[in-house]
Amino acid sequence: MDQKDLDSGRVDLARIMLLNDYLVMEADNQYRIDKWRAANER
C-alpha cells in the first residue's frame, strides 16, 4: 500500500480491518504487560 493508493481512496477494506485488528491486539498486549508489571512491582 503506498501513498497514491491512499490518495485515490483505493485502499483495500480488508487490509484496513487487518491493520485495525493488529493495532487493537497491540494495545491490548501493552495493557496486559503494564498491568502485569504493576502487579509484580508491589
PDB file of N, CA, C and O in Angstrom:
ATOM      1  N   MET A   1       0.865  -1.190   0.000  1.00  0.00           N
ATOM      2  CA  MET A   1       0.000   0.000   0.000  1.00  0.00           C
ATOM      3  C   MET A   1       0.893   1.228   0.000  1.00  0.00           C
ATOM      4  O   MET A   1       1.764   1.364   0.859  1.00  0.00           O
ATOM      5  N   ASP A   2       0.686   2.111  -0.944  1.00  0.00           N
ATOM      6  CA  ASP A   2       1.500   3.321  -0.955  1.00  0.00           C
ATOM      7  C   ASP A   2       0.620   4.567  -0.971  1.00  0.00           C
ATOM      8  O   ASP A   2      -0.608   4.482  -0.966  1.00  0.00           O
ATOM      9  N   GLN A   3       1.274   5.716  -0.990  1.00  0.00           N
ATOM     10  CA  GLN A   3       0.562   6.983  -0.830  1.00  0.00           C
ATOM     11  C   GLN A   3      -0.468   7.225  -1.925  1.00  0.00           C
ATOM     12  O   GLN A   3      -1.538   7.765  -1.645  1.00  0.00           O
ATOM     13  N   LYS A   4      -0.170   6.833  -3.183  1.00  0.00           N
ATOM     14  CA  LYS A   4      -1.138   7.089  -4.247  1.00  0.00           C
ATOM     15  C   LYS A   4      -2.410   6.263  -4.081  1.00  0.00           C
ATOM     16  O   LYS A   4      -3.491   6.697  -4.481  1.00  0.00           O
ATOM     17  N   ASP A   5      -2.282   5.073  -3.492  1.00  0.00           N
ATOM     18  CA  ASP A   5      -3.480   4.289  -3.184  1.00  0.00           C
ATOM     19  C   ASP A   5      -4.328   5.011  -2.145  1.00  0.00           C
ATOM     20  O   ASP A   5      -5.554   5.054  -2.248  1.00  0.00           O
ATOM     21  N   LEU A   6      -3.665   5.573  -1.152  1.00  0.00           N
ATOM     22  CA  LEU A   6      -4.386   6.308  -0.119  1.00  0.00           C
ATOM     23  C   LEU A   6      -5.057   7.541  -0.712  1.00  0.00           C
ATOM     24  O   LEU A   6      -6.220   7.829  -0.431  1.00  0.00           O
ATOM     25  N   ASP A   7      -4.303   8.265  -1.539  1.00  0.00           N
ATOM     26  CA  ASP A   7      -4.817   9.498  -2.135  1.00  0.00           C
ATOM     27  C   ASP A   7      -6.018   9.240  -3.034  1.00  0.00           C
ATOM     28  O   ASP A   7      -6.962  10.030  -3.053  1.00  0.00           O
ATOM     29  N   SER A   8      -5.986   8.136  -3.779  1.00  0.00           N
ATOM     30  CA  SER A   8      -7.083   7.847  -4.705  1.00  0.00           C
ATOM     31  C   SER A   8      -8.240   7.140  -4.006  1.00  0.00           C
ATOM     32  O   SER A   8      -9.300   6.935  -4.597  1.00  0.00           O
ATOM     33  N   GLY A   9      -8.030   6.768  -2.743  1.00  0.00           N
ATOM     34  CA  GLY A   9      -9.095   6.131  -1.986  1.00  0.00           C
ATOM     35  C   GLY A   9      -9.280   4.661  -2.312  1.00  0.00           C
ATOM     36  O   GLY A   9     -10.288   4.064  -1.933  1.00  0.00           O
ATOM     37  N   ARG A  10      -8.305   4.060  -3.018  1.00  0.00           N
ATOM     38  CA  ARG A  10      -8.422   2.653  -3.404  1.00  0.00           C
ATOM     39  C   ARG A  10      -7.791   1.731  -2.372  1.00  0.00           C
ATOM     40  O   ARG A  10      -7.127   0.757  -2.726  1.00  0.00           O
ATOM     41  N   VAL A  11      -7.996   2.035  -1.111  1.00  0.00           N
ATOM     42  CA  VAL A  11      -7.393   1.204  -0.076  1.00  0.00           C
ATOM     43  C   VAL A  11      -8.310   0.025   0.217  1.00  0.00           C
ATOM     44  O   VAL A  11      -9.516   0.185   0.403  1.00  0.00           O
ATOM     45  N   ASP A  12      -7.723  -1.141   0.253  1.00  0.00           N
ATOM     46  CA  ASP A  12      -8.465  -2.375   0.490  1.00  0.00           C
ATOM     47  C   ASP A  12      -9.059  -2.383   1.895  1.00  0.00           C
ATOM     48  O   ASP A  12      -8.340  -2.250   2.886  1.00  0.00           O
ATOM     49  N   LEU A  13     -10.358  -2.538   1.966  1.00  0.00           N
ATOM     50  CA  LEU A  13     -11.046  -2.521   3.257  1.00  0.00           C
ATOM     51  C   LEU A  13     -10.560  -3.643   4.167  1.00  0.00           C
ATOM     52  O   LEU A  13     -10.396  -3.447   5.371  1.00  0.00           O
ATOM     53  N   ALA A  14     -10.334  -4.804   3.596  1.00  0.00           N
ATOM     54  CA  ALA A  14      -9.853  -5.945   4.385  1.00  0.00           C
ATOM     55  C   ALA A  14      -8.498  -5.636   5.002  1.00  0.00           C
ATOM     56  O   ALA A  14      -8.209  -6.039   6.129  1.00  0.00           O
ATOM     57  N   ARG A  15      -7.672  -4.919   4.251  1.00  0.00           N
ATOM     58  CA  ARG A  15      -6.344  -4.563   4.743  1.00  0.00           C
ATOM     59  C   ARG A  15      -6.459  -3.603   5.925  1.00  0.00           C
ATOM     60  O   ARG A  15      -5.731  -3.718   6.910  1.00  0.00           O
ATOM     61  N   ILE A  16      -7.388  -2.654   5.806  1.00  0.00           N
ATOM     62  CA  ILE A  16      -7.624  -1.707   6.898  1.00  0.00           C
ATOM     63  C   ILE A  16      -8.112  -2.452   8.137  1.00  0.00           C
ATOM     64  O   ILE A  16      -7.677  -2.167   9.253  1.00  0.00           O
ATOM     65  N   MET A  17      -9.010  -3.399   7.936  1.00  0.00           N
ATOM     66  CA  MET A  17      -9.540  -4.164   9.063  1.00  0.00           C
ATOM     67  C   MET A  17      -8.451  -4.996   9.720  1.00  0.00           C
ATOM     68  O   MET A  17      -8.400  -5.099  10.946  1.00  0.00           O
ATOM     69  N   LEU A  18      -7.578  -5.590   8.911  1.00  0.00           N
ATOM     70  CA  LEU A  18      -6.456  -6.357   9.447  1.00  0.00           C
ATOM     71  C   LEU A  18      -5.532  -5.469  10.266  1.00  0.00           C
ATOM     72  O   LEU A  18      -5.116  -5.828  11.368  1.00  0.00           O
ATOM     73  N   LEU A  19      -5.219  -4.307   9.712  1.00  0.00           N
ATOM     74  CA  LEU A  19      -4.350  -3.367  10.407  1.00  0.00           C
ATOM     75  C   LEU A  19      -4.987  -2.928  11.715  1.00  0.00           C
ATOM     76  O   LEU A  19      -4.318  -2.831  12.743  1.00  0.00           O
ATOM     77  N   ASN A  20      -6.289  -2.663  11.664  1.00  0.00           N
ATOM     78  CA  ASN A  20      -7.020  -2.250  12.854  1.00  0.00           C
ATOM     79  C   ASN A  20      -6.988  -3.337  13.926  1.00  0.00           C
ATOM     80  O   ASN A  20      -6.763  -3.056  15.104  1.00  0.00           O
ATOM     81  N   ASP A  21      -7.218  -4.591  13.501  1.00  0.00           N
ATOM     82  CA  ASP A  21      -7.141  -5.725  14.431  1.00  0.00           C
ATOM     83  C   ASP A  21      -5.769  -5.796  15.073  1.00  0.00           C
ATOM     84  O   ASP A  21      -5.643  -6.045  16.272  1.00  0.00           O
ATOM     85  N   TYR A  22      -4.733  -5.574  14.260  1.00  0.00           N
ATOM     86  CA  TYR A  22      -3.367  -5.630  14.751  1.00  0.00           C
ATOM     87  C   TYR A  22      -3.128  -4.544  15.804  1.00  0.00           C
ATOM     88  O   TYR A  22      -2.519  -4.798  16.843  1.00  0.00           O
ATOM     89  N   LEU A  23      -3.613  -3.340  15.523  1.00  0.00           N
ATOM     90  CA  LEU A  23      -3.430  -2.230  16.459  1.00  0.00           C
ATOM     91  C   LEU A  23      -4.163  -2.477  17.768  1.00  0.00           C
ATOM     92  O   LEU A  23      -3.645  -2.178  18.844  1.00  0.00           O
ATOM     93  N   VAL A  24      -5.368  -3.024  17.674  1.00  0.00           N
ATOM     94  CA  VAL A  24      -6.146  -3.343  18.876  1.00  0.00           C
ATOM     95  C   VAL A  24      -5.423  -4.406  19.695  1.00  0.00           C
ATOM     96  O   VAL A  24      -5.319  -4.302  20.917  1.00  0.00           O
ATOM     97  N   MET A  25      -4.925  -5.429  19.005  1.00  0.00           N
ATOM     98  CA  MET A  25      -4.202  -6.508  19.673  1.00  0.00           C
ATOM     99  C   MET A  25      -2.944  -5.971  20.361  1.00  0.00           C
ATOM    100  O   MET A  25      -2.632  -6.342  21.492  1.00  0.00           O
ATOM    101  N   GLU A  26      -2.244  -5.109  19.667  1.00  0.00           N
ATOM    102  CA  GLU A  26      -1.028  -4.490  20.174  1.00  0.00           C
ATOM    103  C   GLU A  26      -1.330  -3.682  21.436  1.00  0.00           C
ATOM    104  O   GLU A  26      -0.608  -3.783  22.427  1.00  0.00           O
ATOM    105  N   ALA A  27      -2.393  -2.884  21.398  1.00  0.00           N
ATOM    106  CA  ALA A  27      -2.790  -2.072  22.551  1.00  0.00           C
ATOM    107  C   ALA A  27      -3.199  -2.962  23.718  1.00  0.00           C
ATOM    108  O   ALA A  27      -2.874  -2.671  24.869  1.00  0.00           O
ATOM    109  N   ASP A  28      -3.909  -4.040  23.423  1.00  0.00           N
ATOM    110  CA  ASP A  28      -4.343  -4.974  24.460  1.00  0.00           C
ATOM    111  C   ASP A  28      -3.142  -5.645  25.123  1.00  0.00           C
ATOM    112  O   ASP A  28      -3.093  -5.777  26.346  1.00  0.00           O
ATOM    113  N   ASN A  29      -2.177  -6.065  24.309  1.00  0.00           N
ATOM    114  CA  ASN A  29      -0.961  -6.672  24.854  1.00  0.00           C
ATOM    115  C   ASN A  29      -0.224  -5.700  25.753  1.00  0.00           C
ATOM    116  O   ASN A  29       0.246  -6.074  26.827  1.00  0.00           O
ATOM    117  N   GLN A  30      -0.122  -4.449  25.317  1.00  0.00           N
ATOM    118  CA  GLN A  30       0.576  -3.433  26.097  1.00  0.00           C
ATOM    119  C   GLN A  30      -0.123  -3.221  27.432  1.00  0.00           C
ATOM    120  O   GLN A  30       0.532  -3.068  28.463  1.00  0.00           O
ATOM    121  N   TYR A  31      -1.442  -3.212  27.412  1.00  0.00           N
ATOM    122  CA  TYR A  31      -2.243  -3.041  28.623  1.00  0.00           C
ATOM    123  C   TYR A  31      -1.985  -4.190  29.601  1.00  0.00           C
ATOM    124  O   TYR A  31      -1.798  -3.974  30.798  1.00  0.00           O
ATOM    125  N   ARG A  32      -1.979  -5.416  29.067  1.00  0.00           N
ATOM    126  CA  ARG A  32      -1.719  -6.590  29.914  1.00  0.00           C
ATOM    127  C   ARG A  32      -0.326  -6.537  30.515  1.00  0.00           C
ATOM    128  O   ARG A  32      -0.142  -6.845  31.693  1.00  0.00           O
ATOM    129  N   ILE A  33       0.660  -6.147  29.709  1.00  0.00           N
ATOM    130  CA  ILE A  33       2.040  -6.053  30.183  1.00  0.00           C
ATOM    131  C   ILE A  33       2.142  -5.006  31.289  1.00  0.00           C
ATOM    132  O   ILE A  33       2.773  -5.243  32.319  1.00  0.00           O
ATOM    133  N   ASP A  34       1.527  -3.863  31.076  1.00  0.00           N
ATOM    134  CA  ASP A  34       1.556  -2.799  32.086  1.00  0.00           C
ATOM    135  C   ASP A  34       0.913  -3.263  33.379  1.00  0.00           C
ATOM    136  O   ASP A  34       1.422  -2.994  34.467  1.00  0.00           O
ATOM    137  N   LYS A  35      -0.213  -3.964  33.256  1.00  0.00           N
ATOM    138  CA  LYS A  35      -0.926  -4.461  34.427  1.00  0.00           C
ATOM    139  C   LYS A  35      -0.073  -5.493  35.169  1.00  0.00           C
ATOM    140  O   LYS A  35      -0.003  -5.484  36.398  1.00  0.00           O
ATOM    141  N   TRP A  36       0.569  -6.374  34.414  1.00  0.00           N
ATOM    142  CA  TRP A  36       1.426  -7.408  34.984  1.00  0.00           C
ATOM    143  C   TRP A  36       2.612  -6.779  35.713  1.00  0.00           C
ATOM    144  O   TRP A  36       2.970  -7.201  36.813  1.00  0.00           O
ATOM    145  N   ARG A  37       3.223  -5.759  35.086  1.00  0.00           N
ATOM    146  CA  ARG A  37       4.353  -5.072  35.709  1.00  0.00           C
ATOM    147  C   ARG A  37       3.932  -4.417  37.016  1.00  0.00           C
ATOM    148  O   ARG A  37       4.621  -4.531  38.029  1.00  0.00           O
ATOM    149  N   ALA A  38       2.801  -3.733  36.984  1.00  0.00           N
ATOM    150  CA  ALA A  38       2.302  -3.050  38.181  1.00  0.00           C
ATOM    151  C   ALA A  38       2.052  -4.055  39.305  1.00  0.00           C
ATOM    152  O   ALA A  38       2.372  -3.793  40.465  1.00  0.00           O
ATOM    153  N   ALA A  39       1.482  -5.195  38.955  1.00  0.00           N
ATOM    154  CA  ALA A  39       1.191  -6.229  39.952  1.00  0.00           C
ATOM    155  C   ALA A  39       2.473  -6.811  40.537  1.00  0.00           C
ATOM    156  O   ALA A  39       2.516  -7.152  41.719  1.00  0.00           O
ATOM    157  N   ASN A  40       3.507  -6.927  39.727  1.00  0.00           N
ATOM    158  CA  ASN A  40       4.754  -7.540  40.179  1.00  0.00           C
ATOM    159  C   ASN A  40       5.712  -6.561  40.846  1.00  0.00           C
ATOM    160  O   ASN A  40       6.708  -6.975  41.438  1.00  0.00           O
ATOM    161  N   GLU A  41       5.422  -5.280  40.754  1.00  0.00           N
ATOM    162  CA  GLU A  41       6.293  -4.296  41.390  1.00  0.00           C
ATOM    163  C   GLU A  41       5.921  -4.067  42.842  1.00  0.00           C
ATOM    164  O   GLU A  41       6.694  -3.480  43.599  1.00  0.00           O
ATOM    165  N   ARG A  42       4.739  -4.526  43.233  1.00  0.00           N
ATOM    166  CA  ARG A  42       4.308  -4.325  44.613  1.00  0.00           C
ATOM    167  C   ARG A  42       5.153  -5.128  45.574  1.00  0.00           C
ATOM    168  O   ARG A  42       4.928  -5.078  46.783  1.00  0.00           O
TER     169      ARG A  42
END
